[in-house]
Amino acid sequence: MVFCGVPPDIWTYSILLDGFCKNGKLDKALVIFEDLQKSATELNIVTYNIPRTQRSEA
């Protein structure tokens, strides 16, 4: 996606975070979350809570 010049949006980040968390790959999810925080993309409450929700369900 980025290689084609299309920057990820909040939906892309949310889907990646949710998928990594649901599959037990919290280390990868946290890398994505840190990238999201560094980007110009604005966090919404749903995206912010995905890692927290998944950790509490584990």
PyMOL commands that set and color helices and strands:
alter all, ss='L'
color gray80, all
select helices_A, chain A and resi 2-4+10-22+26-38+45-57
alter helices_A, ss='H'
color red, helices_A
deselect
rebuild
show_as cartoon
